[in-house]
Amino acid sequence: MQRSQRYHFLESVVLSVVALGIYNCVLQFLVYPTFNRVLGADGFGDVLTLLSIQTVLALSAGAGINYARMTNVPRFQAQNGDYNRPLALCGAAVALCSAAAAVYFGYGVAAAFLYALLGVFTMLRYYASVAFRLEVNYRRNFLFYLLIALGYAAGTGLFMYTKRWETVQLPGELLAVVYVLLCSGVLRPPLWRKSARHREAVRSCCALIPAQFFTNLTMHADRLLIGTMLGGADVSLYYTASLLGKAMAMLTEPIAGVAIGFLARSKRFGRREFLLCCAASLLCGSVLFALFIPLSPLLIGLLYPDVADSAAPYFLIANGGQILYFTANLLLVILLRLAQEKYQLYINLLYCAAFFALGIPALRAGGLGVFCRCVLALNALRLAAVIALGVFKSNSFSQGFNTTLQRT
C-alpha cells in the first residue's frame, strides 16, 4: 500500500471509529439509560430482548447484502436490481417477523406496526452504507452515522413525552436512508434493473445473509436466552456487565466496512498481510480490554447505579468475551479476501450451534457466572478457528479478490 493509500486508509478508519463512537455514545449512554430509568429493570430487559430480535433480522439482511455487493466489486459491474430484489424480499420478512414478535410480547397493533417499520428502515440503513464503501468516501460515512446519532437523540426526547419506545430509533434510521437517497444512487431508480450476472449476486447474498444471521444471532443470543430462562431483570444485569464490550463489538461493522472497501481494490493479499491484520486486531483487543478494567466500574456506577453492584462480579469475564467476539468478526471480514463466502457460513453456523448447545445448560447449571465463562471460551475458540483458516487459505503470491487455492 502506497503512502497516500495508507493515509487514506488511516483517515477512513479514524472517521469511521469516531462516527460510530458518537453513535454508540448516544445509544449506550443516552437511549438505553433513559429506557432503564423510565421503564424499570424488567421493562428495560423486555425492550432489549425485542430490539435484539429485530437487530438480528435487520442487520443480517442489510449487512449481508451490503457485503455481497462489496465482494463482487472486482468481478462484475452490478446494477441496483441485483441487490434490491433480495433486499425487498428480506424487508417483507423483517416486517412480518417484527410484527409477530411485538404481538407475542403483548403489544397492540400500533406498536407492532411501528416496530415493523423500524425493522425495515434499520435493514435499509445497514444496506445503504454500501454507497460510501463503493466510493471509499468515509467523510460522507461520518455524516451518515452522525445523522443517525442525532435522530436517536431527538427520538429519546420524544420518548420522554410519548412513552413509545418503538419510535426512539426511527428518526435516526429515516434520516440515514434519506441522506443516502440524496447523496448516492444505490437506492434510486432504476431499482429493479438486473445485470447479466444477477444470479451470481444472488448466490453471494444467499451465502452471506445466513452467515450474518448466525453471527448476529449469537451476538444477541445471550440476551434472548437470559430473557427467556431467567427474566428481564437478569437481561439488564448481563447487559450492564458487558456494556463496554458490546459497544466495542458494534464497532466491527464500520471498521470491517473500511477494510473490505480497501481490500476489494488491493492487488496483493497473502499470508504476511493476513498475519499483520491478526496481530493488529489482537493488539487492539488487548488495549481495549486493559482500558475496560478501570472504566467498567466507573461508567456502570454512573449510568446504572441500581444494578452496578450486582453486575460487578461479571465485568471482566463478560467484557473479555465480547472483545474476543469483536476481534474474530474483524478477521472474518478480512477472510473474505482469501476464502469463499461459504466459509463464513460454516464458521458462524458451527459457532451458533455450539453457543446454544452449551449456553442453555450453562444457564441452567450455574446462572450468569457459568454462562459468562462459557461465552468467553466459545469466543476464544472461534477466534482461533478464524486465524487458523486464514493462515491455511493464504499464500505468498498475489491473488484476486475472494479466490481460493485450487487444491482446496
C-alpha positions as CSV (number, residue, x, y, z in Angstrom):
1,M,0.0,0.0,0.0
2,Q,1.5,3.4,-1.0
3,R,1.8,6.2,1.4
4,S,-1.2,8.1,0.0
5,Q,-3.3,4.9,0.3
6,R,-2.1,4.3,3.8
7,Y,-3.0,7.8,4.8
8,H,-6.5,7.4,3.2
9,F,-7.0,4.1,4.9
10,L,-6.0,5.6,8.3
11,E,-8.2,8.6,7.8
12,S,-11.1,6.3,6.8
13,V,-10.7,4.1,9.9
14,V,-10.5,7.2,12.2
15,L,-13.5,8.8,10.7
16,S,-15.5,5.5,10.9
17,V,-14.5,4.8,14.5
18,V,-15.3,8.4,15.6
19,A,-18.6,8.3,13.7
20,L,-19.7,5.1,15.3
21,G,-18.2,6.2,18.6
22,I,-20.7,9.2,18.6
23,Y,-23.5,6.8,17.5
24,N,-22.6,4.4,20.3
25,C,-22.4,7.1,22.9
26,V,-25.9,8.2,22.1
27,L,-27.2,4.7,22.1
28,Q,-25.4,3.3,25.2
29,F,-25.2,6.4,27.3
30,L,-28.5,8.2,26.4
31,V,-31.1,5.9,24.8
32,Y,-30.6,2.8,26.9
33,P,-30.2,4.6,30.3
34,T,-33.4,6.5,29.5
35,F,-35.2,3.2,28.8
36,N,-33.9,1.8,32.1
37,R,-34.9,4.9,34.1
38,V,-38.4,5.2,32.6
39,L,-39.3,1.5,32.1
40,G,-37.5,0.0,35.1
41,A,-35.2,-3.0,35.0
42,D,-37.9,-5.5,33.9
43,G,-39.3,-3.3,31.2
44,F,-35.8,-2.4,30.0
45,G,-35.0,-6.1,29.8
46,D,-38.0,-6.8,27.7
47,V,-37.3,-3.9,25.3
48,L,-33.7,-5.1,25.0
49,T,-35.0,-8.5,24.1
50,L,-37.3,-7.1,21.4
51,L,-34.6,-4.8,20.0
52,S,-32.2,-7.8,19.9
53,I,-34.6,-9.8,17.9
54,Q,-35.1,-7.0,15.4
55,T,-31.3,-6.3,15.2
56,V,-30.6,-9.9,14.4
57,L,-33.1,-9.8,11.5
58,A,-32.4,-6.3,10.1
59,L,-28.6,-6.4,10.5
60,S,-28.3,-9.9,9.0
61,A,-30.3,-8.9,5.9
62,G,-28.9,-5.4,5.4
63,A,-25.2,-6.1,6.2
64,G,-25.3,-9.5,4.3
65,I,-26.5,-7.8,1.1
66,N,-24.0,-5.0,1.7
67,Y,-21.1,-7.3,2.0
68,A,-22.3,-9.3,-1.1
69,R,-22.2,-6.2,-3.2
70,M,-18.7,-5.3,-1.9
71,T,-17.3,-8.7,-2.5
72,N,-18.5,-8.7,-6.1
73,V,-16.9,-5.3,-7.0
74,P,-13.9,-6.8,-8.8
75,R,-16.0,-9.5,-10.5
76,F,-18.6,-7.5,-12.4
77,Q,-20.4,-4.2,-12.8
78,A,-23.6,-4.6,-10.7
79,Q,-27.0,-3.0,-11.2
80,N,-29.2,-1.9,-8.3
81,G,-31.7,-4.6,-9.2
82,D,-29.2,-7.3,-8.5
83,Y,-29.4,-6.5,-4.8
84,N,-32.7,-4.6,-4.4
85,R,-34.7,-7.7,-5.2
86,P,-33.2,-9.8,-2.4
87,L,-33.5,-6.6,-0.2
88,A,-37.2,-6.3,-0.9
89,L,-37.8,-10.0,0.0
90,C,-35.8,-9.6,3.2
91,G,-37.7,-6.4,4.0
92,A,-41.0,-8.2,3.9
93,A,-39.7,-11.0,6.1
94,V,-38.2,-8.5,8.6
95,A,-41.5,-6.6,8.8
96,L,-43.6,-9.8,9.3
97,C,-41.3,-11.3,11.9
98,S,-41.0,-8.0,13.8
99,A,-44.8,-7.5,13.9
100,A,-45.2,-11.1,15.1
101,A,-42.6,-10.7,17.8
102,A,-44.4,-7.5,19.1
103,V,-47.7,-9.3,19.2
104,Y,-46.1,-12.3,21.0
105,F,-44.8,-9.9,23.7
106,G,-48.3,-8.5,24.2
107,Y,-48.1,-5.2,22.3
108,G,-51.0,-3.8,20.3
109,V,-51.5,-3.1,16.6
110,A,-50.0,0.4,16.6
111,A,-46.8,-0.8,18.5
112,A,-46.5,-3.8,16.2
113,F,-46.7,-1.5,13.1
114,L,-44.1,1.0,14.4
115,Y,-41.8,-1.9,15.5
116,A,-42.1,-3.5,12.0
117,L,-41.5,-0.1,10.3
118,L,-38.4,0.4,12.5
119,G,-37.1,-3.0,11.3
120,V,-37.5,-2.2,7.6
121,F,-35.7,1.1,7.9
122,T,-33.0,-0.4,10.1
123,M,-32.3,-3.0,7.4
124,L,-32.3,-0.3,4.7
125,R,-29.8,1.7,6.7
126,Y,-27.4,-1.2,7.1
127,Y,-27.5,-1.9,3.4
128,A,-27.4,1.7,2.3
129,S,-23.9,2.4,3.8
130,V,-22.6,0.3,0.9
131,A,-22.9,3.6,-1.1
132,F,-19.9,5.1,0.8
133,R,-17.9,1.9,0.7
134,L,-18.2,1.7,-3.1
135,E,-17.0,5.3,-3.3
136,V,-14.5,4.8,-0.5
137,N,-15.9,8.1,0.9
138,Y,-15.8,7.9,4.6
139,R,-16.4,11.6,5.2
140,R,-19.9,11.0,4.0
141,N,-20.0,7.9,6.1
142,F,-19.1,10.0,9.1
143,L,-22.1,12.3,8.4
144,F,-24.3,9.2,7.9
145,Y,-23.6,8.0,11.4
146,L,-23.8,11.5,12.9
147,L,-27.3,11.8,11.4
148,I,-28.3,8.5,13.0
149,A,-27.0,9.7,16.4
150,L,-28.8,13.0,16.1
151,G,-32.0,11.2,15.2
152,Y,-31.7,8.8,18.2
153,A,-31.2,11.8,20.5
154,A,-34.3,13.5,19.1
155,G,-36.2,10.3,19.4
156,T,-35.2,10.0,23.0
157,G,-36.5,13.4,23.7
158,L,-39.9,12.5,22.1
159,F,-39.9,9.3,24.2
160,M,-39.9,11.3,27.4
161,Y,-43.3,12.7,26.4
162,T,-44.9,9.9,24.3
163,K,-43.5,6.9,26.3
164,R,-43.4,4.9,23.0
165,W,-40.0,3.2,22.9
166,E,-40.7,1.9,19.4
167,T,-40.2,5.4,17.9
168,V,-36.9,6.3,19.7
169,Q,-34.6,5.0,16.9
170,L,-36.9,5.5,14.0
171,P,-35.9,9.2,13.3
172,G,-32.2,8.2,13.1
173,E,-32.9,5.4,10.6
174,L,-35.1,7.6,8.5
175,L,-32.5,10.4,8.4
176,A,-29.8,8.0,7.3
177,V,-31.9,6.5,4.5
178,V,-32.9,9.9,3.2
179,Y,-29.2,11.1,3.3
180,V,-28.2,8.1,1.1
181,L,-31.0,8.9,-1.3
182,L,-29.7,12.4,-1.6
183,C,-26.0,11.5,-1.9
184,S,-26.0,8.2,-3.9
185,G,-27.7,6.2,-6.5
186,V,-27.9,2.8,-4.7
187,L,-31.5,3.4,-3.6
188,R,-32.6,5.3,-6.6
189,P,-34.2,4.2,-9.9
190,P,-33.8,2.1,-11.9
191,L,-34.5,0.0,-8.8
192,W,-35.1,-3.4,-10.5
193,R,-32.8,-3.5,-13.5
194,K,-30.6,-6.6,-13.4
195,S,-27.1,-7.2,-14.8
196,A,-26.2,-10.2,-16.8
197,R,-24.6,-11.8,-13.7
198,H,-27.6,-11.3,-11.5
199,R,-27.5,-15.0,-10.3
200,E,-24.0,-14.6,-9.1
201,A,-25.1,-11.6,-7.0
202,V,-28.0,-13.6,-5.6
203,R,-25.7,-16.5,-4.7
204,S,-23.4,-14.2,-2.8
205,C,-26.5,-12.8,-0.9
206,C,-27.7,-16.4,-0.2
207,A,-24.3,-17.2,1.4
208,L,-23.7,-14.0,3.3
209,I,-27.1,-13.3,4.7
210,P,-27.2,-16.7,6.6
211,A,-23.6,-16.1,7.7
212,Q,-24.6,-12.7,9.1
213,F,-27.7,-14.2,10.6
214,F,-25.7,-16.7,12.6
215,T,-23.2,-14.1,13.6
216,N,-25.8,-11.7,14.9
217,L,-28.0,-14.4,16.4
218,T,-25.1,-15.4,18.6
219,M,-24.2,-11.8,19.4
220,H,-27.7,-11.2,20.7
221,A,-28.5,-14.8,21.8
222,D,-27.1,-14.0,25.3
223,R,-30.0,-11.5,25.9
224,L,-32.5,-13.8,24.2
225,L,-31.6,-16.9,26.3
226,I,-31.2,-15.0,29.6
227,G,-34.5,-13.2,29.0
228,T,-36.3,-16.5,28.2
229,M,-34.7,-18.5,31.0
230,L,-34.1,-16.0,33.8
231,G,-36.2,-12.9,33.1
232,G,-35.9,-9.3,32.1
233,A,-34.1,-8.2,35.3
234,D,-31.2,-10.6,34.5
235,V,-31.1,-9.3,30.9
236,S,-30.5,-5.8,32.4
237,L,-27.8,-7.2,34.7
238,Y,-25.9,-9.0,31.9
239,Y,-26.2,-6.1,29.6
240,T,-24.7,-3.6,32.0
241,A,-21.9,-6.1,32.9
242,S,-20.9,-6.4,29.2
243,L,-21.8,-2.9,28.2
244,L,-18.4,-1.7,27.1
245,G,-17.5,-4.9,25.3
246,K,-20.8,-4.9,23.4
247,A,-20.2,-1.3,22.4
248,M,-16.8,-2.3,21.0
249,A,-18.3,-5.3,19.2
250,M,-20.6,-2.9,17.4
251,L,-17.5,-1.1,16.0
252,T,-16.9,-4.2,13.9
253,E,-19.3,-3.2,11.2
254,P,-17.8,0.2,10.2
255,I,-14.2,-0.9,10.6
256,A,-14.8,-4.0,8.6
257,G,-16.5,-1.9,6.0
258,V,-13.4,0.2,5.7
259,A,-11.2,-2.9,5.5
260,I,-13.3,-4.6,2.8
261,G,-13.5,-1.4,0.8
262,F,-9.8,-1.2,0.5
263,L,-9.1,-4.9,0.2
264,A,-11.5,-5.1,-2.7
265,R,-9.1,-2.8,-4.6
266,S,-5.8,-4.3,-3.5
267,K,-3.8,-6.4,-5.9
268,R,-2.0,-8.4,-3.3
269,F,-3.1,-10.0,-0.1
270,G,-1.3,-13.1,1.3
271,R,-0.2,-14.8,4.4
272,R,2.1,-12.0,5.6
273,E,-0.7,-9.4,5.2
274,F,-3.2,-11.6,6.9
275,L,-0.9,-12.2,9.9
276,L,-0.3,-8.5,10.2
277,C,-4.1,-8.0,10.3
278,C,-4.3,-10.7,13.0
279,A,-1.5,-9.0,15.1
280,A,-3.1,-5.6,14.8
281,S,-6.6,-6.9,15.7
282,L,-5.2,-8.8,18.8
283,L,-3.2,-5.8,19.9
284,C,-6.3,-3.5,19.5
285,G,-8.4,-6.0,21.5
286,S,-5.8,-6.3,24.3
287,V,-5.5,-2.5,24.7
288,L,-9.3,-2.2,24.9
289,F,-9.5,-4.9,27.5
290,A,-6.9,-3.2,29.6
291,L,-8.9,0.1,29.4
292,F,-12.1,-1.7,30.4
293,I,-10.6,-2.8,33.7
294,P,-10.8,0.6,35.4
295,L,-13.5,2.1,33.2
296,S,-16.3,-0.5,33.7
297,P,-16.9,0.1,37.4
298,L,-16.9,3.9,36.9
299,L,-19.2,4.1,33.9
300,I,-21.6,1.4,35.1
301,G,-21.8,3.0,38.5
302,L,-22.6,6.3,36.9
303,L,-25.1,5.1,34.3
304,Y,-26.8,2.2,36.0
305,P,-26.4,2.7,39.8
306,D,-29.3,0.4,40.6
307,V,-27.6,-2.7,39.2
308,A,-23.9,-1.7,39.3
309,D,-23.1,-3.7,42.5
310,S,-24.8,-6.8,41.2
311,A,-23.1,-6.6,37.8
312,A,-19.6,-6.0,39.2
313,P,-18.6,-9.7,39.5
314,Y,-19.1,-10.2,35.8
315,F,-17.3,-7.1,34.4
316,L,-14.0,-8.7,33.3
317,I,-15.2,-12.0,32.1
318,A,-18.3,-10.6,30.2
319,N,-16.3,-7.9,28.5
320,G,-13.4,-10.2,27.7
321,G,-15.8,-12.5,25.8
322,Q,-17.1,-9.6,23.8
323,I,-13.6,-8.4,22.9
324,L,-12.8,-11.8,21.6
325,Y,-16.0,-11.8,19.6
326,F,-15.2,-8.3,18.2
327,T,-11.7,-9.4,17.1
328,A,-12.9,-12.5,15.4
329,N,-15.6,-10.5,13.5
330,L,-13.0,-8.2,12.1
331,L,-10.8,-11.1,10.9
332,L,-13.9,-12.9,9.4
333,V,-14.5,-9.9,7.1
334,I,-10.8,-9.8,6.1
335,L,-11.1,-13.6,5.4
336,L,-13.4,-12.7,2.5
337,R,-10.2,-11.7,0.7
338,L,-8.8,-15.2,1.0
339,A,-11.7,-17.7,1.1
340,Q,-15.1,-18.1,-0.5
341,E,-18.2,-16.8,1.2
342,K,-19.3,-20.3,2.3
343,Y,-16.6,-20.4,4.9
344,Q,-18.2,-17.5,6.7
345,L,-21.4,-19.6,6.9
346,Y,-19.6,-22.7,8.1
347,I,-17.8,-21.0,10.9
348,N,-20.8,-19.0,12.1
349,L,-23.2,-21.9,11.8
350,L,-20.9,-24.1,14.0
351,Y,-20.4,-21.3,16.5
352,C,-24.1,-20.7,16.7
353,A,-24.9,-24.4,17.3
354,A,-22.2,-24.6,20.0
355,F,-23.5,-21.4,21.6
356,F,-27.0,-22.8,22.1
357,A,-25.8,-26.4,22.9
358,L,-23.5,-25.2,25.7
359,G,-25.2,-21.9,26.7
360,I,-28.5,-23.3,27.7
361,P,-27.0,-26.0,30.0
362,A,-24.6,-23.3,31.4
363,L,-27.5,-21.0,32.4
364,R,-29.4,-23.9,33.9
365,A,-26.4,-25.2,35.8
366,G,-24.8,-22.1,37.2
367,G,-26.7,-19.0,36.1
368,L,-24.9,-15.9,34.8
369,G,-21.4,-16.8,36.1
370,V,-21.1,-20.1,34.3
371,F,-22.7,-18.7,31.2
372,C,-20.2,-15.8,31.0
373,R,-17.3,-18.3,31.3
374,C,-18.9,-20.5,28.6
375,V,-19.2,-17.5,26.2
376,L,-15.6,-16.5,26.9
377,A,-14.3,-20.0,26.0
378,L,-16.5,-20.2,22.8
379,N,-15.4,-16.8,21.6
380,A,-11.7,-17.8,22.1
381,L,-12.2,-21.0,20.1
382,R,-14.0,-19.1,17.3
383,L,-11.1,-16.6,17.1
384,A,-8.6,-19.4,16.9
385,A,-10.6,-21.1,14.1
386,V,-10.7,-17.9,12.1
387,I,-7.0,-17.3,12.4
388,A,-6.2,-21.0,11.5
389,L,-8.4,-20.9,8.4
390,G,-6.9,-17.6,7.3
391,V,-3.4,-19.0,7.6
392,F,-4.4,-22.2,5.8
393,K,-6.1,-20.3,2.9
394,S,-3.4,-17.6,2.4
395,N,-0.3,-17.9,0.4
396,S,2.7,-15.7,-0.6
397,F,1.5,-14.8,-4.1
398,S,-0.7,-12.0,-5.3
399,Q,-4.3,-13.2,-5.8
400,G,-7.6,-11.7,-6.9
401,F,-10.3,-10.9,-4.5
402,N,-12.2,-13.8,-3.0
403,T,-10.2,-16.6,-4.7
404,T,-9.4,-19.9,-3.1
405,L,-6.4,-22.2,-3.7
406,Q,-7.3,-24.8,-6.4
407,R,-6.1,-27.7,-4.3
408,T,-8.7,-27.0,-1.6
